[in-house]
Amino acid sequence: MLFRSPRLKLAMRYHFPISVDMFDFLTTGRFDYLEIGQTAEMILQMFPAPECVPKGLLVKKGWNIWLYGNIELHFSDDRLTQIRADFQPGEPLNGGRWLSLNPWFFNHADKLDLYSTIAKLVQHRIDFIKIDTPSALILRLQSGVELMFEKFSGQRLFAFCKQKTTLPQWAHEPV
């Protein structure tokens, strides 16, 4: 069966889930063979079609968002701009029908807070910098993956994302 869309030509139909290891994602930034900047057409040649609304695309204010369980692929101008998941209390990390996730410490992500996450990262020698924004605390891992925590009320992990990485402002300042 082929997936057709006016903008996308052909997609391989997978009859088995793709395996994604979240430890590998956090340490290397690899999410199967996806790379930020790839076109939707390129992705559909090596990755299952999304599970969301008919034809697999959810359009939201100019952005296309493909859903695989609670994993989101965000597109702008037909290019992958972000891989993201938002965590809801009581809901496990879920790749839906087509992504088989090895969750590592995301098994109970809704119970992770900033300090337990830092301890786990240090234990596995995963380098990061901590960024304090007006609305969140962010751990930006060396791999480019960002772990986002509530700034108040328990500093609970609420999302992860990988996008085009930018250096924090202080890194641009002369020493």
C-alpha positions in Angstrom: 0.0 0.0 0.0 1.4 3.4 -0.9 0.8 6.7 1.0 -0.1 9.5 -1.3 -0.3 13.2 -0.7 -0.1 16.2 -3.1 3.4 17.1 -1.8 4.7 13.6 -1.2 5.2 11.1 -3.9 5.7 7.6 -2.5 6.3 6.0 0.9 7.3 2.6 1.8 4.7 0.9 3.9 6.2 -0.8 6.9 4.5 -3.9 8.3 6.7 -3.9 11.4 7.6 -1.3 14.0 10.9 0.6 13.8 13.0 0.2 16.9 14.3 3.4 18.6 16.6 3.3 21.7 16.1 6.4 23.8 19.5 5.9 25.5 21.1 6.1 22.0 18.9 9.1 21.2 20.1 11.0 24.3 23.8 10.1 23.9 24.1 10.5 20.1 21.0 12.4 19.0 20.1 9.6 16.6 16.5 8.8 16.2 16.7 5.9 13.8 17.9 7.5 10.6 16.1 10.8 11.0 18.0 14.0 10.8 16.9 17.6 11.3 16.6 19.3 7.9 15.5 16.2 5.9 12.5 16.6 3.7 9.2 14.8 4.5 9.6 12.8 1.2 13.1 11.6 2.3 11.8 10.5 5.7 8.9 8.6 4.2 11.3 6.6 2.1 12.9 5.1 5.2 10.4 5.6 8.0 6.7 4.6 8.5 3.9 7.0 7.6 2.5 8.8 10.6 -0.6 7.5 12.5 -2.5 10.8 13.0 -5.4 12.2 11.0 -6.2 10.9 7.5 -3.3 11.1 5.1 -1.0 11.3 8.1 -0.6 15.0 8.4 -1.8 17.4 11.1 -1.5 21.0 9.9 -1.3 23.6 12.7 -0.5 27.3 11.9 1.7 26.4 8.9 3.5 23.6 10.7 3.0 19.9 9.8 3.1 17.6 12.8 3.3 13.9 12.4 2.3 11.8 15.3 3.7 8.4 16.4 2.0 7.8 19.7 3.2 10.8 21.8 6.3 11.2 19.6 5.9 14.2 17.3 7.9 15.1 14.1 7.5 18.8 13.4 8.0 20.1 9.9 8.2 23.6 8.4 8.5 24.2 4.7 8.5 20.4 4.2 11.6 19.9 6.3 12.0 18.2 9.7 12.6 20.9 12.3 12.1 19.0 15.5 11.6 15.6 17.1 9.6 16.1 20.3 7.5 14.4 23.0 5.5 16.0 25.7 4.8 14.0 28.9 1.5 13.9 30.6 1.1 12.6 34.2 0.4 8.9 34.2 1.1 8.4 30.5 4.2 6.4 29.5 6.4 7.3 26.5 4.6 5.7 23.6 5.7 5.3 19.9 2.3 4.2 18.8 1.9 1.4 16.3 5.0 2.0 14.2 7.7 2.9 16.7 9.0 0.3 19.2 10.7 2.3 21.9 13.3 1.2 24.4 12.4 3.9 26.9 15.4 3.7 29.2 14.7 6.2 32.0 11.6 7.5 30.2 9.8 4.5 31.5 8.2 6.7 34.1 9.0 10.1 32.7 6.1 11.7 34.5 7.9 10.9 37.8 11.3 12.3 36.7 12.5 15.6 38.1 15.5 17.7 37.4 17.7 16.3 40.1 17.1 12.6 39.5 17.6 13.2 35.8 20.9 15.0 36.4 22.0 12.1 38.6 21.2 9.6 35.9 23.0 11.7 33.2 26.1 12.0 35.4 26.0 8.3 36.3 26.1 7.5 32.5 28.7 10.2 31.7 26.3 12.2 29.5 27.5 15.8 29.2 25.0 18.6 29.4 24.6 22.3 30.1 21.8 23.7 32.2 19.8 26.6 30.8 17.5 28.7 32.9 14.7 30.4 30.8 11.8 32.4 32.0 9.4 29.5 31.7 11.5 26.3 32.0 14.8 24.7 33.1 16.5 23.0 30.1 19.3 20.4 30.1 20.9 20.6 26.7 22.8 17.4 26.2 26.0 17.1 24.1 23.9 15.2 21.5 21.7 18.2 20.9 18.7 16.7 22.7 17.0 19.0 25.2 15.2 17.8 28.3 12.7 20.4 29.6 11.6 20.8 33.2 9.0 22.8 34.9 10.6 25.8 36.5 8.4 25.6 39.6 6.2 22.9 41.2 8.6 20.1 41.6 10.7 20.7 38.5 9.1 17.8 36.7 10.2 16.7 33.2 7.6 17.8 30.8 9.2 17.3 27.4 12.2 16.4 25.3 13.1 17.7 21.9 15.8 17.7 19.3 16.0 20.6 16.9 18.7 22.6 15.2 21.0 23.5 18.0 22.0 27.0 18.9 24.5 28.1 21.5 23.3 30.0 24.6 23.9 33.7 24.5 26.8 33.6 27.1 28.8 31.3 24.7 28.9 34.2 22.1 30.3 36.7 24.6 34.0 37.5 24.7 36.0 36.0 27.5 
